[in-house]
Amino acid sequence: LNRRHQRSYMTASMTAYGRTEETNETGRIIWEIRSVNHRYLEVNIRLPEELRMLEAKIREHISNKLKRGKVDCSLRFDVDDLSRDSLSINTELSDSLVKSAESIQSSMANPAALNAMDILRWPGVINRDMIDAESISGPLLKQLDMTLESVVETRLGEGKKLQAMIIERCDNIAALLKAFKEKLPEIQQMLRARLTLKAQELDIELDKDRLEQEVLLLVQKSDVAEELDRLEAHLGEVRQVLQKNEPVGRRLDFLMQELNREANTLGSKAANLDYTNTAVDLKVFIEQMREQIQNIE
């Protein structure tokens, strides 16, 4: 990759497609690369049998530029037979193909005319010289790198969108926590009023000190200060991780687990409907992020 692709993007998707085609003096070269999300880097390569010896180098080029994802890479290489002065035809095979085609056509109501070019394209009809893999490895690998650059460009574009979405959800969660914190004094007053009302219903006289002790116990039982602090700390780390010049998908996935754990704890300490609603909204935002993070490299 050139300098502008050296992890300056911060976040990359694992979903991409790239295709390049080039014709030179040796023939036509077509590379196709598809990648989707995966826990690790898994590379599947399809090559012409005569170029199988290049697989290790191809795998190395791919792993140098892609760190995670399931990658399907295929090469089609068509030798330029028509550029030669004469062709060496396997007449025995071509005659057999013609006879077989004529036999099948005789049983068809409206057979199409037999096309000589179709016969020539049949594997083995044209006697090809063995491909010298070493001599063409340079152009093949150079074009592979061009195809990989196309894949990286797509990954960067998708990664930018994912990053923006995650930051937006972080902002939403931060606003949610801020609003909840501002309501905490009001919630504590509601707990005091609820306890006083309950005492009146049970016809129990509580002196001021006893009432304060009972309110304090309720507040401590439903205290979520630590959970809120940890949620804010995890959000800060998510933002920091998104700025790292390295694959961050696994780290972000772990942070989503931590955020979800704190949201569950907040819900379990529900002292009133505000706790419950905040926990539910938190989990919705966290799940939205988690789904998208599954596709981040």
Rosetta blueprint (number, residue, H / E / L):
1 L L
2 N L
3 R H
4 R H
5 H H
6 Q L
7 R L
8 S L
9 Y L
10 M L
11 T L
12 A L
13 S E
14 M L
15 T L
16 A E
17 Y E
18 G E
19 R E
20 T E
21 E E
22 E E
23 T E
24 N E
25 E L
26 T L
27 G E
28 R E
29 I E
30 I E
31 W E
32 E E
33 I E
34 R E
35 S E
36 V E
37 N L
38 H L
39 R L
40 Y L
41 L E
42 E E
43 V E
44 N E
45 I E
46 R E
47 L L
48 P L
49 E H
50 E H
51 L H
52 R H
53 M H
54 L H
55 E H
56 A H
57 K H
58 I H
59 R H
60 E H
61 H H
62 I H
63 S H
64 N H
65 K H
66 L L
67 K L
68 R L
69 G E
70 K E
71 V E
72 D E
73 C E
74 S E
75 L E
76 R E
77 F E
78 D E
79 V E
80 D L
81 D H
82 L H
83 S H
84 R L
85 D L
86 S L
87 L L
88 S L
89 I E
90 N L
91 T H
92 E H
93 L H
94 S H
95 D H
96 S H
97 L H
98 V H
99 K H
100 S H
101 A H
102 E H
103 S H
104 I H
105 Q H
106 S L
107 S L
108 M L
109 A L
110 N L
111 P L
112 A L
113 A L
114 L L
115 N L
116 A H
117 M H
118 D H
119 I H
120 L H
121 R H
122 W L
123 P L
124 G L
125 V L
126 I E
127 N L
128 R L
129 D L
130 M L
131 I L
132 D L
133 A H
134 E H
135 S H
136 I H
137 S H
138 G H
139 P H
140 L H
141 L H
142 K H
143 Q H
144 L H
145 D H
146 M H
147 T H
148 L H
149 E H
150 S H
151 V H
152 V H
153 E H
154 T H
155 R H
156 L H
157 G H
158 E H
159 G H
160 K H
161 K H
162 L H
163 Q H
164 A H
165 M H
166 I H
167 I H
168 E H
169 R H
170 C H
171 D H
172 N H
173 I H
174 A H
175 A H
176 L H
177 L H
178 K H
179 A H
180 F H
181 K H
182 E H
183 K H
184 L H
185 P H
186 E H
187 I H
188 Q H
189 Q H
190 M H
191 L H
192 R H
193 A H
194 R H
195 L H
196 T H
197 L H
198 K H
199 A H
200 Q H
201 E H
202 L L
203 D L
204 I L
205 E L
206 L L
207 D L
208 K H
209 D H
210 R H
211 L H
212 E H
213 Q H
214 E H
215 V H
216 L H
217 L H
218 L H
219 V H
220 Q H
221 K H
222 S L
223 D L
224 V L
225 A H
226 E H
227 E H
228 L H
229 D H
230 R H
231 L H
232 E H
233 A H
234 H H
235 L H
236 G H
237 E H
238 V H
239 R H
240 Q H
241 V H
242 L L
243 Q L
244 K L
245 N L
246 E L
247 P L
248 V L
249 G H
250 R H
251 R H
252 L H
253 D H
254 F H
255 L H
256 M H
257 Q H
258 E H
259 L H
260 N H
261 R H
262 E H
263 A H
264 N H
265 T H
266 L H
267 G H
268 S H
269 K L
270 A L
271 A L
272 N L
273 L H
274 D H
275 Y H
276 T H
277 N H
278 T H
279 A H
280 V H
281 D H
282 L H
283 K H
284 V H
285 F H
286 I H
287 E H
288 Q H
289 M H
290 R H
291 E H
292 Q H
293 I H
294 Q L
295 N L
296 I E
297 E L
